Amino acid sequence: MTGFDLTSVAAGYRDKPVLQDISLSARGGEFIALAGPNGSGKSTLIKVLAGLIVPEAGGVELDGQPLGTIPVRDRARRIAYMPPEGRAVWPLVVRRAVTLGRMPHLKPLTRLSTRDAEAVEHALERTGAADLADRRLDALSSGERARVMLARVLATETDILLLDEPTAALDPRHQIAVMDVLRAEAERGALVIVAAHALDLAARWCSRVVLMNSGRIAADGPPAEVLDEANLRTVFGASPPGGVLPNAWQAD
């Protein structure tokens, strides 16, 4: 089963260290939320897993192989990454933008096969973006763009999905729909990891929460255990009203 193993990883940006001594394992079939305050290292960890940031120390392995030794094209077939909303305002028609998700599977100068086209249309349908297919991406609302970018990720049909705040720009109805889609990906055996601020969504849909604070892992486990009052008070400096988690925060 596909998965990551991280050992004592340290990473950051030039003169700004962010992650410190991160060790964790993640396997296919898990739906993992990286939670924590702004600046805690969630996005940086997502980028390390995607191969976009090379650790300064420690090791990252994908299926037992050092991530950095895997050719970029091979990584693109195995890992799909969705950046935070707003990073992809391209002047492209939506269907074309989603089609970019098939590029790792195509040889140079070849056209989409029937199978590729079907993957694109299926991804648009699953994200509720089919009615946007002929519009320009840069003319959409932030929520509509977020759904299109998720469709691009799904169209790649990888076994690892890394998503940075995939529900941040969405209304409640579409948040629920997206979390349903991502949990379905995990149920088919994919490894799904999201950076998340919405703790209620993480608690309800995810199988595991990695709670981060100041570049380190503060807690790791099932949502009902990690998102308890003590951890929330320690990491966020606050706890829910009444001192207990609302029912909506409890895992299914």
C-alpha positions in Angstrom: 0.0 0.0 0.0 1.4 3.4 -1.0 2.6 5.8 1.7 5.1 8.2 3.1 7.6 7.8 5.9 9.2 11.0 7.3 12.1 10.8 9.8 13.3 13.8 11.7 12.5 16.3 8.9 13.5 19.9 9.2 12.5 22.3 6.4 11.8 25.9 5.7 12.4 28.9 3.4 16.0 30.2 3.0 16.7 31.9 6.3 13.3 30.9 7.8 13.2 27.5 9.4 9.6 26.2 9.8 9.5 22.4 10.3 11.5 20.9 13.1 12.0 17.1 13.8 8.9 15.9 11.9 8.5 12.1 12.0 5.4 10.4 10.8 4.1 7.7 8.5 1.0 7.8 6.4 -0.6 5.1 4.3 -3.2 4.6 1.6 -6.7 4.5 2.9 -6.1 7.3 5.4 -7.8 10.7 5.3 -5.5 12.9 7.3 -6.0 16.5 8.3 -3.0 18.7 9.2 -4.4 21.2 11.7 -2.9 24.0 13.7 -2.6 27.8 13.9 -1.4 30.0 11.1 2.4 29.6 10.7 2.5 26.2 12.4 3.9 24.4 9.3 0.9 22.8 7.7 1.5 24.2 4.2 5.2 23.6 4.4 4.7 20.0 5.3 2.3 19.6 2.4 5.0 21.0 0.0 7.7 18.7 1.5 5.4 15.7 0.8 4.8 17.0 -2.8 8.5 17.3 -3.4 8.3 21.1 -3.8 10.5 21.8 -0.8 13.7 19.8 -0.1 14.3 19.1 3.6 17.3 20.6 5.2 17.6 17.5 7.4 15.9 14.2 7.8 14.4 11.9 5.2 11.2 11.6 3.2 10.5 8.2 1.6 7.6 7.3 -0.7 7.0 3.6 -0.7 10.4 3.0 0.7 12.3 5.1 -1.9 13.8 8.5 -1.1 11.4 11.1 -2.6 14.1 13.2 -4.1 15.4 10.2 -6.2 12.0 9.7 -7.9 11.9 11.5 -11.3 9.6 14.5 -11.4 7.4 12.9 -14.1 7.0 9.7 -12.1 6.2 11.8 -9.0 3.5 13.7 -10.9 1.8 10.4 -11.8 1.8 9.3 -8.2 1.2 12.6 -6.3 -1.5 15.2 -7.0 -1.1 18.6 -5.3 -3.6 21.4 -4.9 -2.2 24.8 -3.8 -4.2 27.2 -1.6 -7.1 28.9 -3.4 -6.1 32.0 -5.4 -2.7 30.6 -6.6 -4.1 29.5 -9.9 -6.0 32.3 -11.7 -5.1 31.2 -15.2 -6.7 32.6 -18.4 -7.8 29.2 -19.4 -11.2 27.6 -20.2 -12.1 25.4 -17.2 -12.1 22.2 -19.1 -8.6 22.9 -20.4 -7.5 23.7 -16.8 -8.8 20.4 -15.6 -7.2 18.6 -18.5 -3.8 19.7 -17.2 -4.3 17.0 -14.6 -3.8 14.4 -17.3 -0.5 15.8 -18.5 1.7 13.4 -16.4 0.1 10.5 -18.3 0.6 11.9 -21.8 3.6 11.5 -24.1 4.9 14.7 -25.7 2.8 16.0 -28.7 0.0 13.4 -28.2 -3.7 14.1 -28.0 -6.0 13.1 -25.2 -7.3 9.6 -25.5 -10.9 8.7 -24.8 -9.8 7.5 -21.4 -8.2 10.8 -20.6 -11.3 12.8 -21.7 -13.5 10.5 -19.6 -11.3 11.2 -16.6 -11.7 14.9 -17.1 -15.5 14.8 -17.5 -15.8 12.5 -14.4 -13.7 14.9 -12.3 -15.9 17.9 -13.4 -19.0 16.0 -12.5 -17.7 14.8 -9.1 -16.8 18.4 -8.0 -20.0 19.9 -9.3 -18.1 21.9 -11.8 -19.5 20.5 -15.1 -21.6 23.6 -15.7 -18.4 25.7 -15.5 -16.5 23.7 -18.1 -16.8 26.3 -20.9 -16.1 29.3 -18.8 -12.7 31.0 -18.2 -11.0 30.1 -15.0 -10.1 33.7 -14.3 -13.7 34.8 -14.6 -14.9 32.5 -11.8 -15.5 33.2 -8.1 -13.0 32.0 -5.6 -15.3 29.1 -4.6 -15.8 28.1 -8.2 -12.1 28.1 -8.9 -11.5 25.9 -5.8 -13.9 23.3 -7.2 -12.2 23.4 -10.6 -8.7 23.0 -9.1 -10.0 20.0 -7.1 -11.3 18.6 -10.4 -7.8 19.0 -11.9 -6.4 17.0 -9.0 -9.0 14.2 -9.3 -8.4 14.0 -13.1 -4.8 13.0 -12.5 -6.2 9.8 -10.8 -3.2 9.4 -8.4 -3.0 7.4 -5.2 -1.8 10.3 -3.2 -3.8 13.6 -2.9 -2.2 16.6 -1.1 -4.5 19.6 -0.7 -3.8 22.9 1.0 -7.1 24.3 2.4 -9.4 22.8 -0.2 -12.6 24.0 1.5 -11.4 27.5 2.5 -13.3 29.4 -0.2 -16.4 27.2 -0.3 -19.9 27.7 1.1 -21.1 25.0 3.6 -22.9 22.9 0.9 -19.8 22.7 -1.3 -17.5 22.1 1.8 -19.6 19.0 2.6 -19.6 17.9 -1.0 -15.8 18.2 -1.3 -15.1 16.4 2.0 -17.4 13.6 0.8 -15.4 13.3 -2.4 -12.1 13.2 -0.6 -13.3 10.6 1.9 -14.4 8.5 -1.0 -10.9 8.8 -2.4 -9.5 7.5 0.8 -12.1 4.7 0.9 -10.9 3.5 -2.5 -7.4 3.2 -1.1 -5.8 6.6 -1.8 -3.8 8.5 0.7 -5.5 11.9 1.2 -3.8 14.7 3.2 -5.3 18.1 3.7 -4.1 21.2 5.4 -7.2 22.4 7.3 -8.4 25.3 9.5 -12.0 24.0 9.7 -11.7 21.7 12.7 -15.3 20.7 12.6 -14.8 19.3 9.0 -11.7 17.5 10.0 -13.4 15.9 13.0 -16.4 14.7 11.0 -14.7 13.5 7.8 -11.1 12.7 8.5 -9.8 9.4 9.9 -6.7 11.1 11.5 -5.6 14.5 12.6 -2.0 15.6 12.9 -2.1 18.7 15.1 0.9 21.0 14.5 2.3 23.9 16.6 5.4 26.0 15.9 6.7 23.6 13.3 6.3 20.4 15.4 3.7 17.7 15.8 1.8 18.4 19.0 -0.6 15.5 18.7 -1.4 12.7 16.2 -4.3 10.3 16.2 -8.1 9.9 15.8 -9.9 13.3 15.7 -11.8 12.6 18.9 -8.6 12.1 20.8 -6.5 14.9 19.2 -9.1 17.6 19.1 -9.8 17.6 22.9 -10.0 20.6 25.1 -6.4 20.2 26.5 -4.8 20.1 23.0 -6.9 22.9 21.7 -6.1 25.1 24.7 -2.4 24.4 24.4 -2.1 24.9 20.6 -4.7 27.6 19.9 -4.8 29.2 23.3 -8.5 28.8 23.6 -11.2 26.1 24.0 -14.8 25.7 22.8 -17.5 27.4 24.8 -18.5 25.4 27.9 -15.1 23.7 27.9 -16.1 20.7 25.8 -16.1 20.0 22.1 -19.4 20.6 20.3 -21.1 17.4 19.0 -20.3 18.5 15.5 -16.6 18.1 16.3 -16.9 14.5 17.3 -15.8 11.9 14.8 -18.5 9.8 13.1 
